[in-house]
Amino acid sequence: MTTSAYICPICSTTLDIISSENTYRCGNRHSFDVAKEGYVNLLPVQYKHSAEPGDSKAMLNARRAFLEAGYYQPLAQAIALLVSLNASNQALRLLDVGCGEGYYLRQLRQHYPAALTIERHGMDIAKAAIAAAAKKDPTANYCVASAQRLPYADGYFDVISRVFAPSNAAELQRVLKPAGHLLLVTPGPRHLTQLKDFIYTDVKEHSETAELPTGFERLTSQRISRWITPDKEQRAALLQMTPFAWRATPENQQAIAEPETLAIETDFILTLARKQA
């Protein structure tokens, strides 16, 4: 029996891995089986707001198609560099909140220095996303969970990354070590402006300064902007990844797909913050 990073989502006591049974179990006998893909589901039914919470399969498929085309790889490399430059020791525990299918965690493994060891964890509320992540990357630790109730031990992580994902400030603080780091990725002012032009009559720009969760102090901020030229299918996939996709009418979607080529700005703000004492 080996102690894990997880706590029971029902009673908040430590979960231990029972290797012989491929199960996590707490002292109160609550059990959670490891799925064949290698993840564990720590989202009890009483905390679900729908039968299948999180992104739909259509949205997951769109995100997979677009990300695997490599358009956001410069962002992934910047995340890895920022993590490695701010590593206080050669062994880190990192959690990606709202990790989806684990794209950034996989990229992190490829781009951080060989001398740095990172114990990588990813969680998302979408079961299909976590199943895909665990299947693609068995060297990381994945679980189905809610960002409002992170099933991890107090002070377990050195770094938490949050890429375009919601979170709970109190939970982020709870699971981070003292002076632990939070890495936020938010849209920059010009992010996907050319797509928005098809949908909105008045496109409003995002702020250059990301809003920090309560209890964190800003250390550094970095802006990464790139032009990309995705093809028609990739533009449709990119649109499905965005929070403004629901505003796009069939006419908007047709107009976006129509041009043979369309240059689109990607604009990201990377903010590194530290947990306050």
HELIX and SHEET records of a PDB file:
HELIX    1   1 VAL A   45  TYR A   47  5                                   3    
HELIX    2   2 LYS A   57  LEU A   67  1                                  11    
HELIX    3   3 GLN A   73  LEU A   85  1                                  13    
HELIX    4   4 TYR A  103  HIS A  111  1                                   9    
HELIX    5   5 LYS A  127  LYS A  136  1                                  10    
HELIX    6   6 ALA A  169  VAL A  175  1                                   7    
HELIX    7   7 THR A  193  LYS A  196  1                                   4    
HELIX    8   8 LYS A  232  MET A  241  1                                  10    
HELIX    9   9 ALA A  245  ARG A  247  5                                   3    
HELIX   10  10 PRO A  250  ALA A  257  1                                   8    
SHEET    1   A 4 THR A   2  ILE A   7  0                                        
SHEET    2   A 4 THR A  14  ILE A  18 -1                                        
SHEET    3   A 4 THR A  23  CYS A  26 -1                                        
SHEET    4   A 4 SER A  31  ASP A  33 -1                                        
SHEET    1   B 8 VAL A  40  ASN A  41  0                                        
SHEET    2   B 8 ASN A 141  VAL A 144  1                                        
SHEET    3   B 8 THR A 117  ASP A 124  1                                        
SHEET    4   B 8 ALA A  91  VAL A  97  1                                        
SHEET    5   B 8 PHE A 157  VAL A 163  1                                        
SHEET    6   B 8 LEU A 176  PRO A 187  1                                        
SHEET    7   B 8 ILE A 264  LYS A 275 -1                                        
SHEET    8   B 8 PHE A 216  ILE A 228 -1                                        
END                                                                             
